[in-house]
Amino acid sequence: MNPQRRTLLTALAAAGATTVAPWAHAQSYPDQVIKWIVPYPAGGGTDVIARTLAEAMRQPLGQSIVIDNRPGASTNIGADLVAKSKADGYTIMSADNAVLAFNEFLFSKLPFNPEKDFSYVGAIGRFPLAIVVNPEFPAKDFKEFLAYAKANPGKLNYASPGNGSPHHLAMEMFKNRTKTFITHIPYRGAAPAMADVMGGQVQCMFLDLASGLPIMQSGKVRVLAIGSAQRSKLLPNVPTLAEVGVPDTEVFAFQGVLGPAGLPPAVVQRLNGELNKSFSNPAVQKRFTDFGMEPLPGTPEQFAALARAESKRWGPIIKAQGIKLD
């Protein structure tokens, strides 16, 4: 054979091998257990949602999905682990506001870049935050609450599940929009924060429906307004913040699924497709209803766009309020 022809055929064969390999990998994916990182302790809302979705996706994917809880450093430990994982589709994670929109402003330096170091698989859902007060608090509605806060700067305290949480930053956005001064009391989790609001040790907080819907519906806290674009079907008598005169203050927690940067497109599409299909699973629908969570089916590109939009929305608030976690 002509030496030049042999060289050309060898080069074409090599090129074909490099293009076929990723395709072949995608066609056989998944052929081993998938690890799903949850950057929070077991038993919390994010963990429960991840476990419910993992079980719903297990059969159609034909592989088990194992939840691996990696809490700490405001989700940075889990996120860094995923960012540095092999881009083969066998390590994914639940990511929320912290990973996707907050931490790049709350920390002087992150070990990962939320825009460049991840593959966006798809959004899971979002649930609004509502402002609640102790039932014995003198303000009976939002108008009275705002008037009290303005007349008593620094005398009100608000609870949150922790520094940098959506609940913390929701109140900081509220303070920024309403020009009020309310002191932050951070807790280690939603449960102790809610307990002290119910007990009257702290007057108010922004509370997510996933954690707080039972006490909201029972009257153990008074719900003044909800930070969603429309009223919640679960709390139809509670006005939105826009309705009570605080526009541009939509506050919600949202979650999605990430993998390390460079996931093969076919793998991303497989995971995205099964994630979207899982939203019609009865167990998933019940969990979402119980948590007051709105599913967000869509493409990886739509999820990435949501994350970047939230980052641009919250960055100025975090900077204006001077919030840092390091």
N, C-alpha and C positions, 0 to 999 in steps of 0.2 A: 504494500500500500504506500502511496505517496506520503512522505514524512509530514508534509504540510497538512494533508487531509487527516492523517492520524492525530496530529496536534489539535486540529479544529474539533474533531469528534471527541477527543478527551476533554477539551474545554467545555463543550456543550453538555457532556455527561455530568461534569462537575457542577455546572450551573443548574442542571436539572435536579441534581440531588439536593441542592440547597433550597430549591423552590418546592420540591415535593415533600421534603421532611416536615415543614410546618403544616402543610395541608394534611399529610398523613396523621400527624399528631392530633390535629383538630378533629379528624374523622373518628379517631379512636377515643377521644376525650368524652367522659373521664374513665380511666381504667384503674384508678386507685382512689383511696379515701381522700375526701376534700377536707381541709382544715379551715374552719371559719373562726377568725379571731374576733372576740368581743372585748373592747377595751374598758370594760366595767366589770365589777364583781358579779358572780352568779346570783340569780334571783331578782335582779332589777329589771326595769321595763325593757331596756335594750336587749338584755340577755333573753328574756322571755320571748320577745318578738323574733330574735334570731333562731331560737330553738324551734319555734312554731314553723317558721319558713323552711328551716333545714329539713324538718320532718316531711313537709309538704313537697319539697323538691327531691327528696331522696329516691323515691320510686321512679319518677320520670327520668332522672339522671342515671339510675342504675348503680349508684354508689352511695355509701354512707357519707354523711357530712357531720364531722365531729366539732363541737363547740369548744374553743380554747379561750378561757377568760384570762386576759392580760391587763388588769387594771393598773392605774398609776399615772402620775405626771399629767393629769388632765387629758388623758387618752394618748399622750405622746409615745408611751412605751409600746402599746399595741400597734399604733400607726407606723412607728419606726421599724418594727419587726416586719410588717407587711411590705413596706417600701423597699426593704433590703432582701426580700424573699425572691426565690427563683420565679421567673415569669412564665409559669407553666399551667396556671389555673388551679393549682392544688393548695394555694393559700389565698384566702379572701378575707374580708373583714366587714363588720358593721361600722359605718362612719356616720357621724352626726355633725351638728353645728360646730363643735369644738375642732374636730379635725379639718373640716371643710371651709370654715368661715371665721372662726374666732382666734385660734391659737397663733396664727401668723402675725396677729397684732398684739396678743397678750404676752408673748414671749419675745425677748430680744433676738434670740436665735433658735431656730428649730433644726433638728437633725434631718429633716426632709422638707421638700417643697410640695405643698398640697396640689399645686397645679401641674407640676411636671413629673412627680415621682410615683404617680398612681395611674392605673387604668380605671376609668369610670365604667362600672358595669350597669348600674341602674338604680333609680330611686326606689325606696321602700314606701315611705309615707311621711305624713307630717301630722302633728296634733297641736292645736292652739294652746296658748297660755292665758289664763284668766287671773285677774287681780281679785284677791279675796281678803277679807278681814275677819277678826274674831267677832262672833255674834253679839258680844256685849259692847263692841266699839260704838261710840255715839253716832257715827255717820251711818245713816240708814240706806243711802244710795251713793252712786258715784259722785254726783254733784256736791253732796255734803262732805264726802271724803276729800275731794280736791280742795274745797274751801277750808277744811280743817288743816290740811297739809300746808296750804299757803299761809294760813294765819299762825301756824305753829312750826316754823322752820327748825329742823333738828330735833324735834320732840318725838317724832314718829320713828320707829324702827321697822325694818323689813327683813324677813328671813329668806334664805335661799339654800338649796342643797349643797352649795359650795361656790367658791370663787371661780369665775369664768363659766359657770353653768348658764344655759339659756335663761333660766329664771332670774339669775343675778343681772345679766345684761338686759333682759326685758325691762326690769325696773330702772336700770340706768338710762335706757332709751326713754322710758316714761318720764323720768326726772328731767332729762334734757328737753323733751318736748313741752313739758308743763312748767318748767322753771321752778321746781320744788326741791327741797332738801330733806331727804329721808335717809336715815343711817342704815347701812348694810350690816346684818348679822349673819355671817356664813355658818352653815352646819355641815356635818359629814353625812350627806344624804337627805333625801326628801322626807323620810319618815320622822326624824327628830325635828326638822323644820316645821312640818305640818303640826306635830304634837304641841309645839310651843305657840303656834298661832291659835290652835284650838284652845289651849290653856290660858291664853291672854298674856303670856310672857313677852310676846312680840305681836305687834298690832296687825301686820299685813304681809303679803307676799304675792308674787306671781306664781301660780301653780298650774302644772300641766294636767290635762284631763286623764292621762294614763295613770298617774299616781293619785290624783285627788278627786276623781269623779264621785266615788262613793261618799266622801265627806261633804262634797258640794251638794249632792242630792239629798243628803240626810239633814242638812241644816247645821252641821257642826262648824261650818264656816259660812260667811255670807259672801256670795259672789256678786261683785259690783259691775264688772265689764269683762268682755272677752276680746282677746287680741287677734281675731280672725276677720277676714273680709266680709263674711256673712255670719249670722247667728248660728250657733250649733244646734243641730236637731236634738242633741241630748240635753241642752239647756236653753230651750226656745224662748224663755222669758228674760234671758240675760242679754242686755244690749252690747253691741260692739263698741270698741273704743272710739271709732269714727262717729258712731251714733251719739255718743255723749260728749262730742266736741274735741276729741284728740285725734286728728287725722294723721295719716302717714305713720301709724304706730302699729303695724301688723306684726305680731310677735308669735313665733311658733318654733317648736323643735322639729327637726326633720332628720330622717335617716336614709341611708342608701348603702350599696355594696361597692366596695373597691377591691382592686387587686394591684399587684405591683405594676409599674410602668412596663410596657412592652408585651402585654398579653397578646397572643395571636388573635386577630380580629374574629376568627371563627369561634374561638373559645369564648370571647366576650359575648358574641351573639347567642351562643348556646346558653350561657348563664343568664343573660338578659331575658331570653325567651322563656326559660323555665321560671325565673323570678316573676315575670309578668303573669304567667299562667297560674302561679300559686295564689294570686289574689282572688281567684274564683273558688279556691278550696274552702269548704265550709268551716274547717277549724281555723283557718287564717281569717276568714271573714268575721267569725265570732270573736277572735282575739282582738281584731281591729275595732270592732264595735265596742267591746268591753273597755278598750283603752281610749275611745274617742278619736281614733286615728283615721285619717283620710288616706287611702292608698294612692300612690302616685305612679301608675304604670307609664312606661315611656321608654325612649331610646337612651343609650349611653350618652349621646350628645346632649339630650335634654337634661339629664341629670348633671352633667358637667356645667351646663349653662346655669342651672339653678344654683349650684355651689358657688360659681364665680359671681353671680348676681348678689347672693347673700354676703359674700366676702366684701364686695364693694359697698353694700348697704351698711354693714356693721363696722367696718374699719373706721370711718369718721366718728362714730359714736364712741367707740372704745378709746380713740385718741382724745376726743373732746373731754371725756370723763376722766382721763388720766389713769386708766386701769392697766396694771401690769401684774403678772404672776411670777416674775423673777427679779 
